[in-house]
Structure formats: C-alpha cells, structure tokens
Amino acid sequence: MFHIAYVSSATVSFSKPMLDALLKRSRDRNTRMEITGMLLYGDGNFMQVIEGPEEKVRSLFRVIAKDPRHKDVFTLFEEPLEVREFSDWSMAYHDVEGEDDETVPGYSDFLNGCWSDGDGTPDAGKARRMLTRFRERMR
C-alpha cells in the first residue's frame, strides 16, 4: 500500500452539483483502480489523500496534478502505508448554506465536525490527523 496527500486551489468555483458530479466520477474511477481515500473541499481549497497500490496511486496523481480545475498543487507527503486509512472512497465538502447532502453516495459530513472517532489522536494515521487539522483550521 502507498498513499499521497496534497493540497491545491480551485481555479473555478465549485457548485454543489459540480462537487456531486466530481464525487461520482471519482468513486467510479477509483473503485476500478483499487484506490481509496478522502477528498475535502472548502472555501476554494482541496485537500486529498489517495491510497492503494503504489503504481496506481502515482499514475492517478499524475493525472490529478494536470487537471485544469485546480492549481498550486502541493504534495504534503507520499510514502508507503501499512493499512488503508480510508476503506471507502468519500468526499467531504463544506456547504456555506449548511445544506449537507447525505443522500449522495460517498458524501462525508467530516468538514462539519462529524467523523471524529479519534481522528486527531496520536494513534490515528498520518492522513487522518492531517485531515482533522485541515477541518479545524477551516472554521
């Protein structure tokens, strides 16, 4: 197993329907590629962790880094991983209108303070701790 985490800035403002479409395409592609992870979006910023077989993760990241919908892609870490930190592909986004869409498969309410079962503790994996810090600083 291998994982890469990065941050970037959106080049366009993502509407809720755009985020839902991105989530669906990502889930479909990542399932085929044996990739799991978490994608966070808030205030025009992305943070993503992708994990899976190393060559597949690196290949996907090369595609992601060239996507014109974001810029200033900065890799936070890329390293081997003993076990997956995210068993299912999911996406969390912060809806400023407060209308979360839990009916969308793969949507996570993470950015709104949920999913806190030890995410910031020293026992949590590096990616989970990092995503928790991102959430804390958005507020």
Phi, psi and omega per residue, in radians:
M1 nan 2.671 -3.086
F2 -2.619 2.632 3.041
H3 -2.511 2.666 3.085
I4 -2.273 2.403 3.045
A5 -2.160 2.461 3.127
Y6 -2.606 2.891 3.000
V7 -2.209 2.727 3.086
S8 -2.788 2.988 3.116
S9 -2.032 2.330 3.128
A10 -1.163 2.493 3.073
T11 -1.640 -0.226 3.073
V12 -2.303 2.737 3.086
S13 -1.397 2.148 -3.115
F14 -1.530 2.096 3.050
S15 -1.415 2.929 3.109
K16 -1.036 -0.776 3.092
P17 -1.084 -0.611 3.103
M18 -1.159 -0.718 3.115
L19 -1.151 -0.702 3.105
D20 -1.086 -0.740 3.120
A21 -1.140 -0.711 3.096
L22 -1.075 -0.748 3.122
L23 -1.071 -0.800 -3.116
K24 -1.095 -0.837 3.138
R25 -1.076 -0.745 -3.124
S26 -1.114 -0.786 3.141
R27 -1.068 -0.775 -3.121
D28 -1.101 -0.870 -3.122
R29 -1.113 -0.796 -3.058
N30 -1.189 -0.572 3.064
T31 -1.082 -0.788 3.111
R32 -1.087 -0.587 -3.070
M33 -1.592 -0.002 -3.086
E34 1.122 0.585 3.140
I35 -1.815 2.383 2.994
T36 -2.186 3.028 3.121
G37 2.763 -2.862 -3.138
M38 -2.510 2.353 3.075
L39 -2.086 2.154 3.098
L40 -1.927 2.464 3.076
Y41 -2.390 2.257 3.085
G42 -2.817 2.354 3.071
D43 0.913 0.677 3.086
G44 1.405 0.168 -3.124
N45 -2.093 2.528 3.061
F46 -1.971 2.563 2.880
M47 -2.397 2.281 -3.101
Q48 -2.419 2.525 2.978
V49 -2.142 2.225 3.034
I50 -2.114 2.454 -3.075
E51 -2.473 2.641 3.138
G52 2.704 -2.786 3.088
P53 -1.034 2.371 -2.980
E54 -0.931 -0.879 -3.086
E55 -1.118 -0.629 3.106
K56 -1.194 -0.698 3.111
V57 -1.136 -0.806 3.137
R58 -1.106 -0.706 3.122
S59 -1.098 -0.813 3.115
L60 -1.097 -0.726 -3.124
F61 -1.111 -0.635 3.083
R62 -1.049 -0.708 3.108
V63 -1.176 -0.817 -3.138
I64 -1.023 -0.774 -3.076
A65 -1.083 -0.439 -3.126
K66 -1.631 -0.063 -3.088
D67 -1.139 2.155 -3.090
P68 -1.255 -0.078 3.140
R69 -1.377 -0.073 3.067
H70 -2.553 2.907 -3.113
K71 -2.496 3.060 3.092
D72 0.933 0.826 3.119
V73 -1.234 2.117 -3.100
F74 -2.165 2.071 3.130
T75 -1.335 2.182 3.110
L76 -1.501 -0.749 3.027
F77 -2.844 2.720 2.980
E78 -2.549 2.115 -3.025
E79 -2.872 2.866 3.068
P80 -1.084 2.726 -3.091
L81 -2.388 2.281 -3.123
E82 -1.236 -0.854 3.117
V83 -2.407 2.666 3.124
R84 -1.057 2.445 3.051
E85 -1.616 -0.317 -3.105
F86 -2.279 1.855 -3.053
S87 -1.316 -0.334 -3.130
D88 -2.367 2.472 3.111
W89 -1.140 2.303 3.113
S90 -2.569 2.886 -3.140
M91 -2.442 2.368 3.051
A92 -2.074 2.402 3.022
Y93 -2.433 2.639 -3.105
H94 -1.684 1.960 3.131
D95 -1.614 1.973 -3.071
V96 -1.112 -0.362 3.098
E97 -1.474 -0.064 3.075
G98 1.332 0.259 -3.135
E99 -1.774 1.587 3.124
D100 -1.352 2.596 -3.073
D101 -2.023 1.339 -3.118
E102 -1.257 -0.121 3.105
T103 -1.407 -0.255 3.132
V104 -1.390 2.115 3.123
P105 -1.013 2.235 3.124
G106 1.672 -0.178 3.116
Y107 -1.191 2.397 3.090
S108 -2.098 2.449 3.106
D109 -1.572 0.326 -3.069
F110 -0.905 -0.787 -3.067
L111 -1.245 -0.220 3.116
N112 -1.732 0.331 3.017
G113 1.703 -0.043 3.121
C114 -1.525 3.129 3.079
W115 1.079 0.934 -3.037
S116 -1.981 0.414 -3.088
D117 -1.216 1.285 3.090
G118 1.395 0.322 -3.077
D119 -1.056 -0.610 -3.084
G120 -1.710 0.050 -3.110
T121 -1.359 2.740 3.111
P122 -1.021 -0.435 3.133
D123 -1.315 -0.362 3.119
A124 -1.204 2.668 3.118
G125 -1.176 2.863 -3.107
K126 -0.952 -0.795 -3.095
A127 -1.135 -0.757 -3.138
R128 -1.119 -0.712 3.100
R129 -1.110 -0.735 -3.122
M130 -1.131 -0.772 3.121
L131 -1.111 -0.626 3.099
T132 -1.127 -0.718 3.096
R133 -1.103 -0.709 3.088
F134 -1.007 -0.834 3.138
R135 -1.058 -0.770 -3.102
E136 -1.090 -0.614 -3.075
R137 -1.488 -0.195 3.100
M138 -1.299 -0.472 -2.957
R139 -1.330 nan nan
